[in-house]
Each structure stands twice: as C-alpha cells, then as structure tokens.
C-alpha cells in the first residue's frame, strides 16, 4: 500500500465513460495492474462541481 494519488480529469462525459477512460489511462501509464483497487470520487452531476457525493470502487481486470 502506497497511499493516495490524485489526478485531475477535465473531460465532461457520463460518469461511467469517465471512470472507464480513467482506468484505461492508468493502465496505459503503468499506474495500475490486474487486481489493484482504484477508488474514484466525484460530484454528481459532473458539470455542477458540488462537493464530493459519489464514490466508485473498481478492481482492475
């Protein structure tokens, strides 16, 4: 376990597309490997920029 790393993502698409895109970016840059856990946080709706009110946990396949 090495802690938390934050990344800014500026595209505005659907939540599902954003998370899929981010996982692919992390894979391509060697930041994650199979079995790693990624926690995405954000605000809903995406375009409103509210406080964090959403969390998605993804296990890398």
DSSP file (Angstrom, degrees, kcal/mol; ACC not computed):
  #  RESIDUE AA STRUCTURE BP1 BP2  ACC     N-H-->O    O-->H-N    N-H-->O    O-->H-N    TCO  KAPPA ALPHA  PHI   PSI    X-CA   Y-CA   Z-CA
    1    1 A X              0   0    0      0, 0.0     0, 0.0     0, 0.0     0, 0.0   0.000 360.0 360.0 360.0 128.3    0.0    0.0    0.0
    2    2 A X        -     0   0    0      1,-0.4     2,-0.3     3,-0.0     0, 0.0   0.336 360.0-116.6-120.5   6.1    1.5    3.3   -1.0
    3    3 A X        -     0   0    0      2,-0.0     2,-0.4     0, 0.0    -1,-0.4  -0.686  49.6 -27.4 105.0-151.5   -1.3    5.8   -0.2
    4    4 A X        -     0   0    0     -2,-0.3     2,-0.4     2,-0.0     0, 0.0  -0.884  41.8-171.8-115.7 137.9   -3.4    8.1   -2.3
    5    5 A X        -     0   0    0     -2,-0.4     2,-0.4     2,-0.0    -2,-0.0  -0.999  13.5-150.3-126.8 133.6   -2.7    9.8   -5.6
    6    6 A X        -     0   0    0     -2,-0.4     2,-0.4     2,-0.0    -2,-0.0  -0.816  11.7-173.8-105.1 143.1   -5.0   12.4   -7.1
    7    7 A X        -     0   0    0     -2,-0.4     2,-0.4     2,-0.0    -2,-0.0  -0.999  19.2-134.6-134.5 137.1   -5.4   13.1  -10.8
    8    8 A X        -     0   0    0     -2,-0.4     2,-0.4     2,-0.0    -2,-0.0  -0.742  17.5-169.3 -89.2 139.2   -7.5   15.8  -12.4
    9    9 A X        -     0   0    0     -2,-0.4    -2,-0.0     1,-0.1    13,-0.0  -0.974   5.6-175.8-131.4 115.5   -9.6   14.8  -15.3
   10   10 A X        +     0   0    0     -2,-0.4     2,-0.2     2,-0.1    -1,-0.1   0.523  46.6 105.0 -96.1  -6.8  -11.1   17.7  -17.3
   11   11 A X        -     0   0    0      7,-0.1     2,-0.7     1,-0.1    -2,-0.1  -0.486  59.9-144.0 -75.2 146.2  -13.4   15.9  -19.8
   12   12 A X        +     0   0    0     -2,-0.2     2,-0.2    35,-0.0     3,-0.1  -0.871  47.1 123.0-113.8  98.7  -17.1   16.1  -19.2
   13   13 A X        -     0   0    0     -2,-0.7    33,-0.1     1,-0.2     2,-0.1  -0.526  68.8 -50.3-129.4-161.3  -18.8   12.9  -20.3
   14   14 A X     >  -     0   0    0     -2,-0.2     4,-2.4     1,-0.1    -1,-0.2  -0.360  52.6-113.2 -72.8 160.8  -21.0   10.4  -18.4
   15   15 A X  H  > S+     0   0    0      1,-0.2     4,-2.4     2,-0.2     5,-0.2   0.924 117.2  49.7 -60.2 -45.4  -19.8    9.1  -15.1
   16   16 A X  H  > S+     0   0    0      1,-0.2     4,-2.4     2,-0.2    -1,-0.2   0.918 112.1  47.2 -62.0 -44.5  -19.4    5.5  -16.5
   17   17 A X  H  > S+     0   0    0      2,-0.2     4,-2.6     1,-0.2    -1,-0.2   0.892 111.2  52.6 -64.2 -39.5  -17.4    6.8  -19.5
   18   18 A X  H  X S+     0   0    0     -4,-2.4     4,-2.6     2,-0.2    -2,-0.2   0.939 111.1  45.3 -61.5 -47.8  -15.2    8.9  -17.3
   19   19 A X  H  X S+     0   0    0     -4,-2.4     4,-2.3     2,-0.2    -2,-0.2   0.909 113.6  49.4 -65.3 -42.2  -14.3    6.0  -15.0
   20   20 A X  H  X S+     0   0    0     -4,-2.4     4,-2.0    -5,-0.2    -1,-0.2   0.918 112.8  48.2 -61.1 -43.0  -13.7    3.6  -17.9
   21   21 A X  H  X S+     0   0    0     -4,-2.6     4,-2.4     1,-0.2    -2,-0.2   0.913 111.0  50.2 -63.6 -44.3  -11.5    6.3  -19.6
   22   22 A X  H  X S+     0   0    0     -4,-2.6     4,-2.6     1,-0.2    -1,-0.2   0.900 108.6  51.9 -63.5 -41.1   -9.5    6.9  -16.3
   23   23 A X  H  X S+     0   0    0     -4,-2.3     4,-2.3     1,-0.2    -1,-0.2   0.922 110.9  48.2 -61.5 -43.4   -8.9    3.2  -15.8
   24   24 A X  H  X S+     0   0    0     -4,-2.0     4,-2.7     2,-0.2    -2,-0.2   0.901 111.0  50.8 -64.0 -40.7   -7.5    2.9  -19.3
   25   25 A X  H  X S+     0   0    0     -4,-2.4     4,-1.7     2,-0.2    -2,-0.2   0.924 110.8  48.9 -62.0 -44.5   -5.3    5.9  -18.8
   26   26 A X  H  <>S+     0   0    0     -4,-2.6     5,-2.6     2,-0.2     6,-0.8   0.896 112.6  48.2 -63.0 -40.5   -3.9    4.5  -15.6
   27   27 A X  H ><5S+     0   0    0     -4,-2.3     3,-1.7     1,-0.2    -2,-0.2   0.940 110.5  50.6 -63.4 -47.6   -3.3    1.1  -17.3
   28   28 A X  H 3<5S+     0   0    0     -4,-2.7    -1,-0.2     1,-0.3    -2,-0.2   0.812 111.7  48.4 -62.1 -30.7   -1.5    2.7  -20.2
   29   29 A X  T 3<5S-     0   0    0     -4,-1.7    -1,-0.3    -5,-0.2    -2,-0.2   0.319 113.9-116.0 -94.0   8.2    0.7    4.7  -17.9
   30   30 A X  T < 5S+     0   0    0     -3,-1.7    -3,-0.2     2,-0.1    -2,-0.1   0.738  78.5 126.3  69.0  23.1    1.7    1.7  -15.8
   31   31 A X  S   <S+     0   0    0     -5,-2.6     2,-0.3    -6,-0.2    -4,-0.2   0.699  71.6  28.5 -86.2 -20.7    0.0    3.1  -12.7
   32   32 A X        -     0   0    0     -6,-0.8     2,-0.3    -9,-0.1    -2,-0.1  -0.939  62.8-166.8-137.2 159.8   -2.2    0.1  -12.0
   33   33 A X    >   -     0   0    0     -2,-0.3     3,-2.4    -3,-0.0    27,-0.3  -0.888  47.2 -59.3-138.0 170.4   -2.1   -3.7  -12.7
   34   34 A X  T 3  S+     0   0    0     -2,-0.3    27,-0.2     1,-0.3     3,-0.1  -0.231 123.3  22.4 -53.5 131.8   -4.5   -6.6  -12.6
   35   35 A X  T 3  S+     0   0    0     25,-2.9    -1,-0.3     1,-0.3    26,-0.1   0.187  90.1 130.5  95.0 -16.2   -6.0   -6.9   -9.1
   36   36 A X    <   -     0   0    0     -3,-2.4    24,-3.0    23,-0.1     2,-0.5  -0.318  54.5-129.8 -66.6 154.5   -5.3   -3.3   -8.0
   37   37 A X  E     -A   59   0A   0     22,-0.2     2,-0.4    -3,-0.1    22,-0.2  -0.931  20.4-168.1-109.7 129.1   -8.2   -1.4   -6.4
   38   38 A X  E     -A   58   0A   0     20,-3.2    20,-3.1    -2,-0.5     2,-0.6  -0.964   5.1-159.3-116.8 131.6   -9.0    2.1   -7.8
   39   39 A X  E     -A   57   0A   0     -2,-0.4     2,-0.5    18,-0.2    18,-0.2  -0.950   7.2-165.7-113.2 116.6  -11.3    4.5   -5.9
   40   40 A X  E     -A   56   0A   0     16,-2.9    16,-2.6    -2,-0.6     2,-0.3  -0.852   6.3-174.0 -99.5 133.6  -12.9    7.2   -8.0
   41   41 A X  E     +A   55   0A   0     -2,-0.5     2,-0.3    14,-0.2    14,-0.2  -0.924  17.5 135.1-122.4 153.3  -14.6   10.1   -6.2
   42   42 A X  E     -A   54   0A   0     12,-1.8    11,-2.2    -2,-0.3    12,-1.6  -0.962  46.5 -89.8-171.6-173.8  -16.5   13.0   -7.7
   43   43 A X        -     0   0    0     -2,-0.3     2,-0.4     9,-0.3     6,-0.2  -0.927  43.4-107.0-119.6 146.0  -19.6   15.1   -7.5
   44   44 A X  S    S+     0   0    0     -2,-0.4     2,-0.1     7,-0.3     7,-0.1  -0.957 101.7  35.6-119.2 136.5  -22.9   14.5   -9.2
   45   45 A X  S >> S-     0   0    0     -2,-0.4     3,-1.5     5,-0.1     4,-0.6   0.627  86.5-143.9 -70.7 154.1  -24.0   15.9  -11.5
   46   46 A X  G >4 S+     0   0    0      1,-0.3     3,-0.7     2,-0.2    -3,-0.1   0.848  93.8  53.1 -56.1 -41.6  -20.5   16.2  -13.1
   47   47 A X  G 34 S+     0   0    0      1,-0.2    -1,-0.3     2,-0.1    -3,-0.1   0.575  98.6  65.0 -76.6  -8.3  -21.0   19.7  -14.6
   48   48 A X  G <4 S-     0   0    0     -3,-1.5    -1,-0.2    -5,-0.1    -2,-0.2   0.724  87.9-143.0 -88.0 -22.3  -22.2   21.3  -11.3
   49   49 A X    <<  +     0   0    0     -3,-0.7    -3,-0.1    -4,-0.6     3,-0.1   0.926  38.9 161.0  58.5  49.2  -18.9   21.0   -9.3
   50   50 A X        -     0   0    0     -5,-0.4     3,-0.1     1,-0.2    -1,-0.1  -0.197  49.3 -68.5 -81.3-177.3  -20.6   20.3   -6.0
   51   51 A X  S    S-     0   0    0      1,-0.2    -7,-0.3    -7,-0.1    -1,-0.2  -0.287  72.8 -72.6 -66.4 161.7  -18.8   18.7   -3.0
   52   52 A X        +     0   0    0      1,-0.2    -9,-0.3    -9,-0.1    -1,-0.2  -0.382  64.8 151.5 -59.6 125.4  -17.9   15.0   -3.4
   53   53 A X        +     0   0    0    -11,-2.2     2,-0.3    -2,-0.1   -10,-0.2   0.176  52.2  66.3-140.4  15.5  -21.0   12.9   -3.2
   54   54 A X  E     -A   42   0A   0    -12,-1.6   -12,-1.8     2,-0.0     2,-0.4  -1.000  49.4-179.3-143.8 138.8  -20.1    9.8   -5.3
   55   55 A X  E     -A   41   0A   0     -2,-0.3     2,-0.4   -14,-0.2   -14,-0.2  -0.997   3.4-172.6-138.8 135.0  -17.6    7.0   -4.9
   56   56 A X  E     -A   40   0A   0    -16,-2.6   -16,-2.9    -2,-0.4     2,-0.5  -0.993  10.0-155.3-128.4 124.8  -16.9    4.1   -7.2
   57   57 A X  E     -A   39   0A   0     -2,-0.4     2,-0.4   -18,-0.2   -18,-0.2  -0.885  14.9-173.6-102.1 125.9  -14.6    1.3   -6.3
   58   58 A X  E     -A   38   0A   0    -20,-3.1   -20,-3.2    -2,-0.5     2,-0.6  -0.973  17.4-151.8-123.4 131.0  -13.1   -0.6   -9.3
   59   59 A X  E     -A   37   0A   0     -2,-0.4   -22,-0.2   -22,-0.2     2,-0.2  -0.910  32.2-120.0 -98.3 123.5  -10.9   -3.7   -9.2
   60   60 A X              0   0    0    -24,-3.0   -25,-2.9    -2,-0.6   -24,-0.1  -0.414 360.0 360.0 -68.8 130.6   -8.6   -3.7  -12.2
   61   61 A X              0   0    0    -27,-0.2   -27,-0.2    -2,-0.2    -1,-0.1   0.398 360.0 360.0-100.6 360.0   -9.1   -6.6  -14.6
